[in-house]
């Protein structure tokens, strides 16, 4: 029996386990939507296509599945680009399905035509323009396979309108094999034996873990490895949750706004084991001074990431979970000697750095944003899923909300997208309907995609939004204060909405705190209220995020106050 392209697409989506699609309809995809409503796949109608991609991104991170979104041609497709680029930078598996004008009109500047395949080629793992209904099933299966396998990432499938309507026999290969795409999951065991020998010889080792550990589900293996070898652990922003923040071996986040002890450890360590990381510039600072005394082991499934930014002594290409499983097996048989004696001096030095410069602030008359995050952590008992916007709010959350498990912290790391947090909270809440989901935002970034409050209301998604309102584009203002003689060029938000009234306009609850004594009560009331909630905290206007490493400086040269 022959099916239309639209019917074939829905059949493949069901077979791929898709239960939720985030999207926004339009003329080019009306046939797909007509078939979609005949299925039991849940559709979340966002208010902007960028929100659909961010929601699919967070849905993927919270659920472990491939996130899916569906948008129309032209502006619908171009509105997805920021979300796709963010997912690409953070290696998040999503499939973005876009409508396209009929095949015979492609290249004719037809109404709402755009070359979305060409536009997104630099920021997708792969993308397709479907040529016929006969190849649609295979292409969509390949798209999901590519998105989730190897180093994950976004894949775009562009479907012309005639392909949706044409008839074809449904046939799809059960096993996808791509001749030029064969990710390496199993590491070279000779390299792993070298790793164990380096661990045995090291006196001052440290582990630097990233988002790859979370994506591969390797957090338990990482924790076991660190504890067995008594090696302190730091993570990138994207790696928060890969290692429990309550563990004595936890160093805190590394990098531009990392902890003093973590950054100082990089300069003194004699062995750094990088696992699922890119050695991003926000982590390394001045690269020729980064871990200058150390031999570096780099474990990653993507061979192009290894030696890309820093020199490496032992490269290991392989899946983080598979590699750490093998390393733990080798470690169990290795004679590591008296680790308490071998590591005591190193751990004592780290404790000294911790005591010298702890994360701290002075709470005086105005509400300090750090105080809000501490209270939020206390009142949620660290059990919430936290999404963030980008800027100071993101960094304070990373510093003061202590993440214990993968999937608890969802943020736009590599691209740093303002407007990510609210649609991400929606995606996470859809994936985890019984969990508490909190979006931490600034007054500037929340306005980027505030329209998604309507989405939260329509589907009764009880996301809680914490707005740290300082009346500035805070992170840019901080740079202007420190490096531009306080010339606050275009960073003061002279006019902003009344966020409590705005919440009420959407039909949600709104709360506000203007004094430190009101913070705990507002958080308690906001978290216990039903449905979506906005909690606004009028905070210290010129508070800065510390520690801070100036751009291009070694990460050991931190501004502490």
C-alpha positions as CSV (number, residue, x, y, z in Angstrom):
1,X,0.0,0.0,0.0
2,X,1.3,3.4,-0.9
3,X,1.4,6.3,1.5
4,X,1.8,10.1,1.0
5,X,5.0,11.6,2.1
6,X,3.3,13.2,5.1
7,X,2.0,9.8,6.2
8,X,5.4,8.2,5.7
9,X,7.0,10.9,7.9
10,X,4.5,10.3,10.8
11,X,5.1,6.6,10.5
12,X,8.9,7.0,10.8
13,X,8.5,9.4,13.7
14,X,6.4,6.9,15.6
15,X,8.9,4.1,14.9
16,X,11.7,6.4,16.1
17,X,9.9,6.7,19.4
18,X,9.0,10.4,19.0
19,X,6.2,11.2,21.5
20,X,6.5,15.0,21.5
21,X,7.0,17.6,18.7
22,X,7.6,21.3,19.4
23,X,6.5,23.4,16.5
24,X,4.6,26.2,14.7
25,X,2.5,25.5,11.6
26,X,2.4,27.3,8.3
27,X,1.4,26.9,4.7
28,X,4.3,24.8,3.6
29,X,3.7,22.2,6.4
30,X,0.0,22.2,6.6
31,X,-0.2,18.7,5.1
32,X,2.2,17.4,7.8
33,X,0.1,19.0,10.5
34,X,-3.0,17.4,9.0
35,X,-1.4,14.0,9.4
36,X,0.1,14.9,12.8
37,X,-3.3,15.4,14.4
38,X,-4.3,11.9,13.4
39,X,-1.5,10.4,15.5
40,X,-1.0,10.3,19.3
41,X,2.2,12.3,19.1
42,X,1.9,15.3,21.3
43,X,2.4,18.7,19.7
44,X,3.5,21.7,21.8
45,X,2.5,24.9,20.0
46,X,5.2,27.5,20.8
47,X,4.9,31.2,20.1
48,X,8.2,31.5,18.1
49,X,10.2,29.0,16.2
50,X,13.4,29.8,18.1
51,X,11.5,28.7,21.2
52,X,10.6,25.4,19.5
53,X,14.3,24.5,19.0
54,X,15.4,25.5,22.5
55,X,12.5,23.5,23.9
56,X,13.4,20.4,21.8
57,X,17.0,20.9,23.0
58,X,16.1,20.9,26.7
59,X,13.6,18.1,26.1
60,X,16.4,16.0,24.8
61,X,18.7,16.8,27.7
62,X,16.0,16.0,30.3
63,X,14.7,12.9,28.7
64,X,17.7,11.4,27.0
65,X,15.8,11.2,23.7
66,X,16.3,13.0,20.4
67,X,14.3,16.3,20.5
68,X,12.1,17.0,17.5
69,X,10.6,20.2,16.1
70,X,8.5,21.1,13.1
71,X,8.3,24.5,11.4
72,X,7.3,26.0,8.1
73,X,9.4,27.3,5.2
74,X,11.0,30.7,4.9
75,X,10.9,32.8,8.1
76,X,9.7,29.7,10.0
77,X,12.9,28.0,9.0
78,X,15.3,30.9,9.5
79,X,13.8,31.5,13.0
80,X,15.3,28.1,14.0
81,X,18.9,29.0,13.2
82,X,19.9,30.4,16.6
83,X,18.5,27.3,18.4
84,X,20.2,25.0,15.9
85,X,23.5,26.7,16.3
86,X,23.2,26.5,20.1
87,X,22.4,22.8,19.9
88,X,25.4,22.3,17.6
89,X,27.8,24.0,19.9
90,X,26.6,22.0,22.9
91,X,26.3,18.7,20.9
92,X,22.6,18.1,21.6
93,X,20.7,15.6,19.5
94,X,17.7,17.2,17.8
95,X,16.0,16.7,14.5
96,X,14.5,19.9,12.9
97,X,12.0,19.3,10.2
98,X,11.3,22.3,7.9
99,X,8.8,22.8,5.2
100,X,10.0,23.9,1.7
101,X,8.3,25.3,-1.4
102,X,7.4,22.7,-4.1
103,X,10.4,21.2,-5.8
104,X,9.8,22.9,-9.2
105,X,9.8,26.3,-7.5
106,X,13.1,25.9,-5.6
107,X,15.5,28.5,-6.9
108,X,12.8,30.8,-8.3
109,X,12.5,33.1,-5.2
110,X,9.1,31.7,-4.5
111,X,7.0,33.0,-1.7
112,X,8.6,32.0,1.7
113,X,11.4,30.2,-0.1
114,X,14.8,30.1,1.6
115,X,17.8,27.8,1.2
116,X,17.7,26.6,4.8
117,X,20.0,23.7,3.9
118,X,22.7,26.1,2.8
119,X,22.1,28.5,5.7
120,X,22.4,25.7,8.3
121,X,25.2,23.7,6.8
122,X,27.9,25.3,9.1
123,X,25.8,24.7,12.3
124,X,24.3,21.2,11.8
125,X,25.9,17.9,12.1
126,X,24.2,17.0,8.8
127,X,21.2,18.2,6.8
128,X,19.1,17.0,4.0
129,X,16.9,18.4,1.2
130,X,14.5,15.5,0.5
131,X,14.2,14.9,-3.3
132,X,11.3,12.5,-3.4
133,X,8.7,10.7,-1.3
134,X,10.5,7.4,-2.1
135,X,13.6,8.5,-0.1
136,X,11.8,10.3,2.8
137,X,11.7,7.3,5.2
138,X,15.4,6.5,4.7
139,X,16.4,10.1,5.1
140,X,14.4,10.6,8.4
141,X,15.8,7.4,9.8
142,X,19.3,8.5,8.9
143,X,18.6,11.9,10.5
144,X,17.8,10.4,13.9
145,X,20.7,8.0,13.7
146,X,23.2,10.7,12.9
147,X,21.7,13.0,15.6
148,X,22.0,10.5,18.4
149,X,25.2,8.6,17.5
150,X,28.9,9.5,17.9
151,X,29.2,13.0,19.0
152,X,25.5,14.0,19.0
153,X,24.2,17.1,17.3
154,X,21.3,18.7,15.3
155,X,20.2,17.4,12.0
156,X,17.9,19.3,9.7
157,X,15.5,17.7,7.2
158,X,14.0,20.1,4.6
159,X,10.9,18.7,2.9
160,X,9.3,20.3,-0.2
161,X,5.6,20.5,-0.3
162,X,5.1,18.2,-3.2
163,X,7.1,15.5,-1.5
164,X,4.6,15.6,1.4
165,X,1.8,14.9,-1.0
166,X,3.3,12.4,-3.4
167,X,2.7,8.7,-3.0
168,X,5.4,6.2,-2.3
169,X,5.8,2.6,-1.1
170,X,6.9,2.7,2.6
171,X,10.2,0.9,2.9
172,X,13.0,1.7,5.2
173,X,16.2,-0.2,6.1
174,X,16.1,-1.7,9.6
175,X,19.8,-1.0,10.2
176,X,21.3,2.3,9.1
177,X,24.8,2.1,7.8
178,X,26.6,5.1,6.3
179,X,29.9,4.3,4.5
180,X,31.6,7.6,5.5
181,X,30.3,7.8,9.0
182,X,31.5,5.3,11.6
183,X,32.0,6.7,15.1
184,X,34.6,5.1,17.3
185,X,33.0,3.9,20.5
186,X,35.7,1.4,21.7
187,X,39.0,3.1,22.6
188,X,42.5,1.7,21.8
189,X,43.4,-0.5,24.8
190,X,47.1,0.3,24.4
191,X,46.3,3.9,25.0
192,X,44.3,3.1,28.1
193,X,47.2,1.1,29.6
194,X,49.3,4.3,29.1
195,X,46.6,6.3,30.9
196,X,46.8,3.9,33.9
197,X,50.6,4.2,34.0
198,X,50.4,8.0,34.0
199,X,47.8,7.9,36.8
200,X,50.1,5.7,38.9
201,X,53.0,8.1,38.4
202,X,51.1,11.3,39.0
203,X,51.5,13.2,42.3
204,X,49.1,16.1,41.5
205,X,46.5,14.8,39.0
206,X,43.1,16.4,38.2
207,X,40.2,15.4,36.1
208,X,38.5,18.0,33.8
209,X,35.1,16.7,32.7
210,X,32.7,18.2,30.2
211,X,29.3,17.8,28.6
212,X,30.5,14.6,26.8
213,X,30.4,12.8,30.1
214,X,26.7,13.7,30.5
215,X,25.8,13.0,26.9
216,X,27.3,9.5,27.1
217,X,25.7,8.7,30.5
218,X,29.2,8.2,32.0
219,X,28.7,10.1,35.3
220,X,28.7,7.0,37.5
221,X,31.8,5.6,35.8
222,X,33.5,9.0,36.2
223,X,32.7,9.2,39.9
224,X,34.0,5.7,40.5
225,X,37.2,6.4,38.6
226,X,37.9,9.6,40.5
227,X,37.2,8.1,43.9
228,X,39.2,5.0,43.2
229,X,42.2,7.0,42.0
230,X,41.7,9.8,44.5
231,X,41.7,12.5,41.8
232,X,40.0,15.8,42.3
233,X,37.4,16.8,39.6
234,X,36.5,20.0,37.9
235,X,34.0,20.5,35.1
236,X,33.1,22.9,32.4
237,X,29.8,24.8,32.5
238,X,28.2,22.1,30.3
239,X,29.7,19.4,32.5
240,X,28.0,20.5,35.7
241,X,26.2,17.4,37.1
242,X,28.8,14.9,35.7
243,X,30.3,14.7,39.2
244,X,28.4,15.3,42.5
245,X,29.0,18.8,44.0
246,X,28.8,17.3,47.5
247,X,31.8,15.1,47.0
248,X,35.0,16.1,48.8
249,X,37.0,15.7,45.5
250,X,34.8,18.3,43.8
251,X,36.8,21.4,42.8
252,X,33.9,23.5,41.4
253,X,33.6,24.8,37.9
254,X,36.7,25.8,35.9
255,X,37.3,28.8,33.7
256,X,36.5,32.5,33.4
257,X,34.1,32.4,36.3
258,X,35.4,29.2,37.9
259,X,36.4,28.7,41.5
260,X,39.8,29.8,42.7
261,X,40.8,26.3,43.7
262,X,39.9,24.8,40.4
263,X,41.7,27.4,38.3
264,X,44.8,27.3,40.5
265,X,44.9,23.5,40.3
266,X,45.3,23.7,36.6
267,X,48.6,25.6,37.0
268,X,50.0,23.2,39.6
269,X,48.8,19.8,38.4
270,X,51.2,17.4,36.8
271,X,48.5,15.4,35.0
272,X,45.2,16.6,33.6
273,X,42.7,14.0,32.3
274,X,40.2,15.8,30.0
275,X,37.1,13.7,29.4
276,X,34.4,14.8,27.0
277,X,35.6,18.3,26.8
278,X,36.6,20.8,24.0
279,X,39.1,22.9,26.0
280,X,37.0,25.9,25.1
281,X,38.6,29.4,25.3
282,X,36.3,30.3,28.3
283,X,38.0,27.4,30.1
284,X,41.6,27.7,29.1
285,X,42.2,31.4,29.0
286,X,45.6,32.0,27.6
287,X,46.3,28.6,26.1
288,X,50.1,28.5,26.3
289,X,49.8,28.9,30.1
290,X,47.0,26.4,30.6
291,X,48.1,23.3,32.5
292,X,51.7,24.2,31.5
293,X,53.3,21.8,34.0
294,X,51.0,18.9,33.2
295,X,50.8,16.1,30.8
296,X,47.3,16.1,29.2
297,X,45.2,13.0,28.5
298,X,42.2,13.8,26.2
299,X,39.3,11.3,26.0
300,X,36.7,12.2,23.4
301,X,34.5,10.5,20.8
302,X,35.2,13.2,18.3
303,X,38.8,12.9,17.0
304,X,38.7,16.4,15.5
305,X,38.4,17.8,19.1
306,X,41.6,16.3,20.2
307,X,44.7,18.6,19.9
308,X,42.4,21.2,18.4
309,X,43.1,23.8,21.2
310,X,45.8,22.4,23.5
311,X,48.7,19.9,23.1
312,X,47.9,16.4,24.2
313,X,50.3,13.7,25.5
314,X,47.8,10.8,25.2
315,X,44.9,11.0,22.8
316,X,42.1,8.5,23.4
317,X,39.3,8.4,20.8
318,X,36.2,6.7,22.2
319,X,32.9,7.0,23.9
320,X,33.3,8.4,27.5
321,X,31.2,5.7,29.2
322,X,32.9,2.8,27.3
323,X,36.3,4.3,27.9
324,X,35.8,4.9,31.6
325,X,34.3,1.4,32.1
326,X,37.6,0.0,30.7
327,X,39.7,2.3,32.8
328,X,37.9,1.3,35.9
329,X,38.5,-2.4,35.1
330,X,42.2,-1.7,34.6
331,X,42.3,0.4,37.7
332,X,40.9,-2.4,39.8
333,X,43.9,-4.6,38.9
334,X,46.5,-1.8,39.1
335,X,48.8,-1.3,42.1
336,X,48.3,2.4,42.9
337,X,50.4,2.3,46.1
338,X,49.4,4.3,49.2
339,X,47.1,6.9,47.7
340,X,46.4,8.6,51.0
341,X,50.1,9.3,51.3
342,X,50.6,10.1,47.6
343,X,47.7,12.5,47.4
344,X,47.8,14.1,50.8
345,X,50.0,17.0,49.9
346,X,48.1,17.8,46.7
347,X,44.7,17.7,48.4
348,X,46.0,19.8,51.3
349,X,47.2,22.4,48.8
350,X,43.8,22.4,47.2
351,X,42.1,22.9,50.5
352,X,44.3,25.8,51.1
353,X,43.2,27.4,47.9
354,X,39.6,26.8,48.8
355,X,40.0,28.5,52.2
356,X,41.9,31.4,50.7
357,X,39.2,32.4,48.2
358,X,35.8,30.9,48.7
359,X,32.7,31.9,46.7
360,X,31.4,34.7,48.9
361,X,29.4,38.0,48.9
362,X,28.3,40.6,51.4
363,X,24.6,40.8,51.9
364,X,23.7,44.3,52.9
365,X,20.7,46.6,52.2
366,X,20.0,45.5,48.7
367,X,19.2,41.9,47.6
368,X,22.4,40.2,46.4
369,X,21.7,37.9,43.4
370,X,23.9,35.2,45.0
371,X,21.7,35.3,48.1
372,X,18.7,34.5,45.9
373,X,20.4,31.5,44.4
374,X,21.5,30.2,47.8
375,X,17.9,30.5,49.1
376,X,16.6,28.8,45.9
377,X,19.0,25.9,46.4
378,X,18.1,25.7,50.1
379,X,14.3,25.8,49.5
380,X,14.4,23.3,46.6
381,X,16.8,21.1,48.6
382,X,18.9,21.0,45.4
383,X,16.2,18.8,43.7
384,X,15.0,21.1,40.9
385,X,15.9,21.0,37.2
386,X,17.4,24.4,36.6
387,X,17.5,26.1,33.2
388,X,19.2,29.4,32.8
389,X,19.3,32.4,30.5
390,X,22.7,33.7,29.6
391,X,24.8,36.3,31.4
392,X,25.4,37.0,35.1
393,X,22.3,35.0,36.0
394,X,23.9,31.9,34.4
395,X,27.2,32.3,36.1
396,X,25.7,32.9,39.6
397,X,23.5,29.8,39.1
398,X,26.5,27.7,38.2
399,X,28.4,29.0,41.2
400,X,25.7,28.9,43.9
401,X,23.2,26.2,42.9
402,X,25.1,23.0,43.6
403,X,24.4,20.4,40.9
404,X,24.5,16.7,42.0
405,X,23.2,14.8,39.0
406,X,23.2,15.0,35.1
407,X,20.2,16.7,33.6
408,X,19.7,19.0,36.6
409,X,21.4,22.0,34.9
410,X,20.4,23.0,31.4
411,X,22.0,26.0,29.8
412,X,23.3,27.3,26.4
413,X,27.0,26.9,26.9
414,X,28.9,27.3,23.6
415,X,26.7,29.8,21.9
416,X,25.5,31.6,25.0
417,X,21.9,32.4,23.8
418,X,19.9,35.0,25.6
419,X,16.3,33.8,25.4
420,X,17.2,30.1,25.9
421,X,16.0,29.6,29.5
422,X,12.3,29.9,29.3
423,X,11.6,27.7,26.3
424,X,14.2,25.3,27.7
425,X,12.2,25.2,31.0
426,X,9.1,24.3,28.9
427,X,11.0,21.5,27.1
428,X,12.3,20.1,30.4
429,X,8.9,20.3,32.0
430,X,7.3,18.4,29.1
431,X,10.0,15.7,29.4
432,X,9.7,15.6,33.2
433,X,6.1,16.5,34.1
434,X,6.5,15.5,37.8
435,X,9.7,17.4,38.4
436,X,10.2,20.9,39.7
437,X,11.6,23.0,36.8
438,X,13.0,26.5,37.6
439,X,14.3,29.0,35.0
440,X,16.8,31.5,36.3
441,X,16.9,34.7,34.2
442,X,18.0,38.3,34.0
443,X,15.6,41.1,33.3
444,X,17.2,41.5,29.9
445,X,17.4,37.9,28.7
446,X,13.9,37.0,29.9
447,X,12.4,39.5,27.4
448,X,14.0,37.7,24.5
449,X,11.4,34.9,24.5
450,X,8.9,36.1,27.1
451,X,6.1,35.2,24.7
452,X,6.6,31.5,25.6
453,X,4.8,32.2,28.8
454,X,1.7,31.7,26.7
455,X,2.9,28.3,25.7
456,X,3.5,27.4,29.4
457,X,0.0,28.6,30.2
458,X,-1.7,26.8,27.3
459,X,-0.3,23.4,28.3
460,X,-0.4,24.1,32.1
461,X,3.3,23.6,32.5
462,X,4.2,24.7,36.0
463,X,7.6,26.2,35.2
464,X,8.9,28.7,37.9
465,X,10.8,31.7,36.6
466,X,13.3,33.6,38.9
467,X,14.2,37.0,37.4
468,X,17.2,38.7,38.8
469,X,16.3,42.3,37.9
470,X,19.3,44.7,38.1
471,X,18.1,47.1,35.4
472,X,21.1,46.4,33.2
473,X,22.5,44.0,30.7
474,X,24.5,42.8,33.6
475,X,27.5,40.9,32.1
476,X,28.2,43.5,29.5
477,X,27.9,46.2,32.1
478,X,30.4,44.3,34.3
479,X,32.9,44.4,31.5
480,X,32.3,48.1,31.0
481,X,32.8,48.7,34.7
482,X,36.1,46.8,34.8
483,X,37.7,47.5,31.4
484,X,35.9,50.6,30.0
485,X,36.0,53.1,32.9
486,X,32.4,52.6,33.7
487,X,31.1,53.9,30.4
488,X,27.8,52.1,30.4
489,X,27.2,52.4,26.7
490,X,23.7,51.1,25.9
491,X,23.5,48.6,28.7
492,X,21.0,50.3,31.1
493,X,17.5,48.9,30.7
494,X,15.8,52.3,31.1
495,X,12.3,50.8,30.6
496,X,11.1,47.3,31.5
497,X,7.7,45.8,32.0
498,X,6.2,45.3,35.4
499,X,7.0,41.5,35.6
500,X,4.3,40.8,38.2
501,X,1.6,42.4,36.0
502,X,3.1,40.7,32.9
503,X,2.7,37.4,34.6
504,X,-0.9,38.2,35.5
505,X,-1.5,39.3,31.9
506,X,-0.6,35.8,30.7
507,X,-2.8,34.4,33.4
508,X,0.1,33.3,35.6
509,X,1.0,34.2,39.2
510,X,3.6,36.9,39.9
511,X,5.6,37.7,43.0
512,X,8.2,40.4,43.8
513,X,10.9,40.9,46.4
514,X,12.7,44.2,47.0
515,X,14.3,43.5,50.3
516,X,16.5,40.6,51.5
517,X,13.9,39.7,54.2
518,X,11.3,39.0,51.5
519,X,13.4,36.6,49.4
520,X,12.7,33.4,51.2
521,X,9.0,34.1,51.4
522,X,8.7,34.9,47.7
523,X,10.6,31.8,46.7
524,X,8.4,29.6,49.0
525,X,5.2,31.1,47.7
526,X,6.3,30.9,44.1
527,X,7.4,27.3,44.3
528,X,4.2,26.2,46.0
529,X,1.9,28.1,43.7
530,X,0.1,26.1,41.0
531,X,0.9,26.6,37.3
532,X,3.5,28.9,35.8
533,X,5.0,31.6,38.1
534,X,7.2,34.6,37.7
535,X,9.3,35.6,40.8
536,X,11.0,39.0,40.4
537,X,13.9,39.9,42.7
538,X,15.1,43.5,42.5
539,X,18.8,43.0,43.1
540,X,21.9,45.1,43.6
541,X,22.3,47.0,40.3
542,X,26.1,46.9,40.0
543,X,26.9,43.5,41.5
544,X,29.7,41.6,39.6
545,X,30.4,37.9,39.1
546,X,33.6,36.9,40.8
547,X,36.1,35.3,40.4
548,X,36.6,36.6,36.9
549,X,39.5,36.0,34.5
550,X,40.0,38.9,32.0
551,X,39.8,37.9,28.4
552,X,43.1,36.5,27.1
553,X,44.7,36.2,30.5
554,X,45.9,33.0,32.2
555,X,43.1,31.5,34.2
556,X,45.2,31.7,37.4
557,X,45.1,35.5,37.1
558,X,41.7,36.1,38.6
559,X,39.9,39.2,39.7
560,X,38.5,38.2,43.1
561,X,36.7,41.3,44.2
